Amino acid sequence: MANFEDFMKLDIRVGEIIEAEFFEKTRKPAYKLLVDFGDEIGIKKSSAQITEVYNKEELIGKQILGVVNFPPRQIADFMSEVLVLGTYSKQGVVLIQPERQVQKGDKLG
């Protein structure tokens, strides 16, 4: 069982998706995302299996939550640097977003 100290090790920040393109080399449909986490963290890459719910055009400008302190993960020929958070819902993966517009880089706490 995880405890509170385990949760506090995660660095979960608000980012804004600035670019999205279909990732053709994955086994399951996915997008390559560029996410801006503000001045402290910068722009990071992520692979996200969110194609069932979102088209790439509607992702641009959307604020999301992401884990920024996991080690990078190689997915096909792409290095994913952050884990974008979402729920496994009936319609597909739904992104977790702040309830209102906030500063890029704000930390979940």
N, CA, C and O of each residue as an XYZ file, in Angstrom:
436
protein
N       0.838     -1.186      0.000
C       0.000      0.000      0.000
C       0.881      1.246      0.000
O       1.879      1.317      0.717
N       0.502      2.212     -0.802
C       1.224      3.484     -0.853
C       0.838      4.339      0.345
O      -0.268      4.234      0.875
N       1.768      5.181      0.757
C       1.459      6.103      1.846
C       1.627      7.542      1.356
O       2.014      7.777      0.211
N       1.332      8.492      2.229
C       1.364      9.904      1.856
C       2.750     10.331      1.373
O       2.864     11.129      0.443
N       3.796      9.808      1.996
C       5.159     10.161      1.587
C       5.434      9.702      0.153
O       6.136     10.385     -0.593
N       4.881      8.543     -0.235
C       5.028      8.081     -1.616
C       4.367      9.068     -2.578
O       4.948      9.418     -3.605
N       3.174      9.510     -2.254
C       2.458     10.474     -3.091
C       3.248     11.771     -3.225
O       3.316     12.347     -4.311
N       3.838     12.230     -2.139
C       4.574     13.496     -2.147
C       5.842     13.437     -2.999
O       6.397     14.482     -3.341
N       6.307     12.244     -3.346
C       7.474     12.109     -4.222
C       7.134     12.479     -5.671
O       8.022     12.819     -6.452
N       5.857     12.411     -6.022
C       5.438     12.747     -7.382
C       5.396     14.261     -7.561
O       4.847     14.981     -6.727
N       5.974     14.726     -8.645
C       5.924     16.144     -8.983
C       4.898     16.289    -10.111
O       5.212     16.073    -11.281
N       3.670     16.658     -9.738
C       2.566     16.778    -10.687
C       2.315     18.262    -10.936
O       2.021     19.022    -10.014
N       2.437     18.656    -12.197
C       2.354     20.070    -12.560
C       1.311     20.299    -13.644
O       0.904     19.378    -14.352
N       0.891     21.557    -13.750
C      -0.013     21.988    -14.809
C       0.825     22.360    -16.032
O       1.803     23.102    -15.940
N       0.414     21.826    -17.168
C       1.053     22.170    -18.421
C       0.013     22.532    -19.460
O      -1.165     22.207    -19.311
N       0.446     23.200    -20.505
C      -0.439     23.570    -21.617
C       0.063     22.883    -22.878
O       1.230     23.014    -23.245
N      -0.823     22.155    -23.534
C      -0.453     21.478    -24.774
C      -0.272     22.529    -25.865
O      -1.181     23.310    -26.145
N       0.915     22.539    -26.480
C       1.193     23.530    -27.520
C       1.316     22.893    -28.900
O       1.295     23.594    -29.912
N       1.443     21.568    -28.947
C       1.533     20.878    -30.225
C       1.060     19.441    -30.054
O       1.327     18.812    -29.030
N       0.359     18.924    -31.057
C      -0.110     17.535    -31.046
C      -0.064     16.984    -32.460
O      -0.515     17.631    -33.404
N       0.482     15.791    -32.598
C       0.487     15.125    -33.897
C       0.271     13.636    -33.694
O       0.656     13.073    -32.669
N      -0.351     13.004    -34.685
C      -0.611     11.577    -34.587
C       0.717     10.825    -34.590
O       1.609     11.130    -35.381
N       0.840      9.838    -33.698
C       2.050      9.041    -33.534
C       1.834      7.720    -34.261
O       1.197      6.811    -33.728
N       2.359      7.616    -35.467
C       2.075      6.482    -36.337
C       2.828      5.205    -35.964
O       2.425      4.124    -36.392
N       3.892      5.290    -35.192
C       4.722      4.115    -34.927
C       4.336      3.335    -33.668
O       5.042      2.400    -33.291
N       3.239      3.697    -33.017
C       2.823      2.988    -31.807
C       1.878      1.839    -32.151
O       1.206      1.855    -33.183
N       1.838      0.829    -31.255
C       0.910     -0.292    -31.447
C      -0.527      0.144    -31.249
O      -1.415     -0.263    -31.998
N      -0.760      0.980    -30.233
C      -2.085      1.533    -29.966
C      -2.087      3.001    -30.406
O      -1.081      3.692    -30.245
N      -3.195      3.480    -30.956
C      -3.235      4.880    -31.428
C      -2.855      5.868    -30.318
O      -3.314      5.755    -29.182
N      -2.010      6.831    -30.675
C      -1.533      7.815    -29.701
C      -1.169      9.112    -30.409
O      -1.046      9.166    -31.633
N      -1.002     10.153    -29.603
C      -0.483     11.430    -30.085
C       0.894     11.671    -29.477
O       1.179     11.230    -28.363
N       1.745     12.375    -30.221
C       2.962     12.979    -29.679
C       2.546     14.380    -29.251
O       2.005     15.142    -30.052
N       2.794     14.716    -28.002
C       2.429     16.032    -27.482
C       3.671     16.815    -27.089
O       4.650     16.244    -26.608
N       3.625     18.123    -27.296
C       4.575     19.050    -26.684
C       3.776     19.828    -25.651
O       2.750     20.433    -25.964
N       4.262     19.802    -24.411
C       3.538     20.415    -23.303
C       4.434     21.448    -22.630
O       5.562     21.147    -22.241
N       3.918     22.673    -22.499
C       4.659     23.761    -21.853
C       4.301     23.793    -20.375
O       3.159     24.068    -20.008
N       5.298     23.507    -19.521
C       5.110     23.509    -18.070
C       5.659     24.785    -17.422
O       5.918     24.803    -16.218
N       5.835     25.830    -18.197
C       6.281     27.116    -17.644
C       7.792     27.241    -17.589
O       8.525     26.347    -18.010
N       8.245     28.381    -17.056
C       9.669     28.727    -17.071
C      10.551     27.743    -16.304
O      11.647     27.421    -16.762
N      10.102     27.267    -15.160
C      10.938     26.405    -14.310
C      11.229     25.056    -14.972
O      12.355     24.565    -14.899
N      10.237     24.461    -15.608
C      10.373     23.115    -16.176
C      10.546     23.145    -17.685
O      11.297     22.341    -18.238
N       9.866     24.055    -18.352
C      10.006     24.195    -19.794
C       9.058     23.310    -20.585
O       8.051     22.824    -20.069
N       9.403     23.116    -21.836
C       8.574     22.329    -22.754
C       9.064     20.890    -22.746
O      10.256     20.624    -22.898
N       8.127     19.966    -22.566
C       8.436     18.536    -22.489
C       7.595     17.768    -23.495
O       6.527     18.221    -23.907
N       8.093     16.591    -23.889
C       7.402     15.716    -24.839
C       6.686     14.599    -24.089
O       7.140     14.137    -23.042
N       5.555     14.177    -24.651
C       4.811     13.058    -24.077
C       4.093     12.302    -25.185
O       3.662     12.887    -26.179
N       3.972     11.000    -25.001
C       3.135     10.172    -25.867
C       1.877      9.865    -25.068
O       1.964      9.426    -23.921
N       0.707     10.091    -25.662
C      -0.549      9.914    -24.930
C      -1.568      9.178    -25.790
O      -1.846      9.568    -26.924
N      -2.118      8.106    -25.227
C      -3.144      7.315    -25.921
C      -4.520      7.922    -25.625
O      -5.303      7.377    -24.847
N      -4.787      9.049    -26.256
C      -6.026      9.799    -25.997
C      -6.803     10.056    -27.285
O      -7.632     10.964    -27.338
N      -6.540      9.261    -28.321
C      -7.142      9.503    -29.635
C      -8.625      9.157    -29.700
O      -9.327      9.650    -30.583
N      -9.118      8.322    -28.787
C     -10.537      7.965    -28.814
C     -11.432      9.130    -28.414
O     -12.577      9.214    -28.859
N     -10.921     10.026    -27.581
C     -11.732     11.112    -27.037
C     -11.402     12.461    -27.685
O     -12.285     13.305    -27.832
N     -10.138     12.672    -28.073
C      -9.696     13.988    -28.525
C      -9.161     13.944    -29.951
O      -8.488     12.992    -30.345
N      -9.473     15.000    -30.729
C      -8.759     15.182    -31.988
C      -7.624     16.168    -31.714
O      -7.685     16.953    -30.768
N      -6.608     16.119    -32.537
C      -5.394     16.885    -32.227
C      -5.627     18.395    -32.195
O      -4.960     19.105    -31.442
N      -6.558     18.892    -32.998
C      -6.803     20.335    -33.028
C      -7.375     20.843    -31.704
O      -7.010     21.931    -31.258
N      -8.260     20.080    -31.071
C      -8.865     20.549    -29.819
C      -7.912     20.463    -28.632
O      -8.189     21.037    -27.578
N      -6.794     19.755    -28.787
C      -5.828     19.638    -27.693
C      -4.986     20.898    -27.510
O      -4.536     21.192    -26.403
N      -4.775     21.635    -28.588
C      -3.909     22.818    -28.528
C      -4.525     23.856    -27.581
O      -5.686     24.242    -27.724
N      -3.709     24.299    -26.605
C      -4.159     25.292    -25.633
C      -4.811     24.702    -24.402
O      -5.125     25.433    -23.462
N      -5.021     23.397    -24.384
C      -5.679     22.743    -23.239
C      -4.686     22.575    -22.094
O      -3.565     22.106    -22.295
N      -5.108     22.961    -20.896
C      -4.287     22.734    -19.706
C      -4.537     21.324    -19.194
O      -5.673     20.850    -19.157
N      -3.451     20.663    -18.800
C      -3.523     19.281    -18.315
C      -2.638     19.138    -17.073
O      -1.886     20.049    -16.726
N      -2.736     17.996    -16.418
C      -1.818     17.670    -15.331
C      -0.874     16.577    -15.804
O      -1.281     15.656    -16.512
N       0.390     16.686    -15.409
C       1.376     15.688    -15.804
C       2.403     15.462    -14.719
O       2.743     16.377    -13.969
N       2.899     14.228    -14.639
C       3.987     13.884    -13.719
C       5.285     14.222    -14.449
O       5.583     13.659    -15.503
N       6.055     15.152    -13.873
C       7.250     15.644    -14.559
C       8.552     15.059    -14.018
O       9.625     15.368    -14.537
N       8.476     14.212    -12.977
C       9.719     13.681    -12.413
C       9.868     12.165    -12.556
O      10.614     11.549    -11.795
N       9.166     11.552    -13.521
C       9.456     10.167    -13.881
C      10.632     10.175    -14.855
O      10.842     11.166    -15.555
N      11.401      9.087    -14.912
C      12.463      9.042    -15.921
C      11.865      8.980    -17.328
O      10.777      8.434    -17.509
N      12.559      9.531    -18.322
C      12.069      9.452    -19.702
C      11.866      7.998    -20.126
O      12.545      7.091    -19.644
N      10.907      7.799    -21.045
C      10.582      6.445    -21.500
C      10.574      6.415    -23.023
O       9.912      7.225    -23.672
N      11.321      5.465    -23.581
C      11.393      5.304    -25.039
C      10.128      4.612    -25.533
O       9.793      3.520    -25.076
N       9.427      5.253    -26.470
C       8.249      4.675    -27.111
C       8.496      4.758    -28.608
O       8.474      5.839    -29.198
N       8.734      3.589    -29.218
C       9.152      3.521    -30.626
C      10.397      4.406    -30.783
O      11.392      4.187    -30.092
N      10.358      5.398    -31.678
C      11.521      6.267    -31.894
C      11.379      7.612    -31.175
O      12.021      8.593    -31.551
N      10.546      7.652    -30.151
C      10.195      8.896    -29.462
C      10.498      8.762    -27.972
O      10.183      7.739    -27.363
N      11.105      9.783    -27.386
C      11.401      9.778    -25.954
C      10.325     10.592    -25.232
O      10.264     11.814    -25.365
N       9.482      9.903    -24.469
C       8.421     10.559    -23.701
C       9.009     10.994    -22.359
O       9.545     10.176    -21.611
N       8.901     12.296    -22.063
C       9.549     12.867    -20.887
C       8.622     13.071    -19.696
O       9.092     13.186    -18.565
N       7.327     13.118    -19.929
C       6.356     13.317    -18.849
C       5.169     12.374    -19.055
O       4.887     11.944    -20.173
N       4.484     12.063    -17.957
C       3.270     11.251    -18.011
C       2.076     12.181    -17.869
O       1.849     12.761    -16.807
N       1.314     12.315    -18.952
C       0.088     13.106    -18.931
C      -0.981     12.275    -18.227
O      -1.153     11.095    -18.531
N      -1.701     12.890    -17.284
C      -2.656     12.143    -16.464
C      -4.067     12.183    -17.036
O      -4.532     13.209    -17.533
N      -4.731     11.037    -16.951
C      -6.107     10.925    -17.416
C      -6.797      9.768    -16.717
O      -6.165      8.976    -16.020
N      -8.092      9.686    -16.914
C      -8.871      8.585    -16.345
C      -9.225      7.604    -17.453
O      -9.492      8.001    -18.587
N      -9.224      6.319    -17.114
C      -9.681      5.294    -18.053
C     -11.198      5.243    -17.937
O     -11.739      4.621    -17.023
N     -11.871      5.895    -18.857
C     -13.320      6.034    -18.837
C     -13.940      5.211    -19.957
O     -13.237      4.718    -20.839
N     -15.252      5.067    -19.917
C     -15.959      4.259    -20.898
C     -15.655      4.707    -22.332
O     -15.495      3.871    -23.221
N     -15.575      6.011    -22.556
C     -15.344      6.532    -23.906
C     -13.873      6.531    -24.306
O     -13.554      6.790    -25.466
N     -12.975      6.246    -23.374
C     -11.533      6.271    -23.621
C     -10.854      7.079    -22.532
O     -11.478      7.435    -21.532
N      -9.583      7.368    -22.726
C      -8.832      8.130    -21.724
C      -9.243      9.600    -21.780
O      -9.168     10.237    -22.831
N      -9.681     10.130    -20.626
C     -10.097     11.529    -20.490
C      -9.042     12.254    -19.654
O      -8.719     11.832    -18.544
N      -8.518     13.332    -20.192
C      -7.464     14.096    -19.520
C      -7.959     14.730    -18.221
O      -9.113     15.144    -18.111
N      -7.065     14.794    -17.252
C      -7.346     15.503    -16.005
C      -6.877     16.943    -16.194
O      -5.737     17.197    -16.581
N      -7.789     17.880    -15.911
C      -7.513     19.295    -16.134
C      -7.849     20.108    -14.885
O      -8.696     19.703    -14.089
N      -7.181     21.267    -14.710
C      -7.609     22.176    -13.651
C      -9.039     22.643    -13.912
O      -9.460     22.748    -15.064
N      -9.760     22.913    -12.878
C     -11.162     23.345    -12.985
C     -11.273     24.739    -13.613
O     -12.302     25.080    -14.196
N     -10.230     25.528    -13.495
C     -10.176     26.841    -14.147
C      -8.746     27.114    -14.588
O      -7.815     26.424    -14.175
N      -8.582     28.126    -15.430
C      -7.249     28.473    -15.963
C      -6.318     28.849    -14.825
O      -6.666     29.671    -13.977
N      -5.123     28.245    -14.804
C      -4.115     28.538    -13.787
C      -2.767     28.768    -14.466
O      -2.649     28.657    -15.687
N      -1.764     29.085    -13.671
C      -0.415     29.342    -14.172
C       0.242     28.027    -14.606
O       0.150     27.019    -13.905
N       0.910     28.046    -15.780
C       1.683     26.888    -16.204
C       2.764     26.608    -15.166
O       3.434     27.525    -14.691
N       2.924     25.343    -14.821
C       3.924     24.961    -13.832
C       3.386     24.867    -12.422
O       4.089     24.382    -11.535
N       2.141     25.321    -12.178
C       1.571     25.182    -10.840
C       1.622     23.724    -10.427
O       1.413     22.820    -11.236
N       1.906     23.514     -9.137
C       2.121     22.164     -8.610
C       0.873     21.668     -7.881
O       0.258     22.391     -7.096
N       0.518     20.406     -8.166
C      -0.547     19.752     -7.414
C      -0.036     19.482     -6.018
O       1.066     18.961     -5.848
N      -0.812     19.826     -5.034
C      -0.331     19.610     -3.675
C      -1.451     19.406     -2.701
O      -1.205     19.211     -1.510
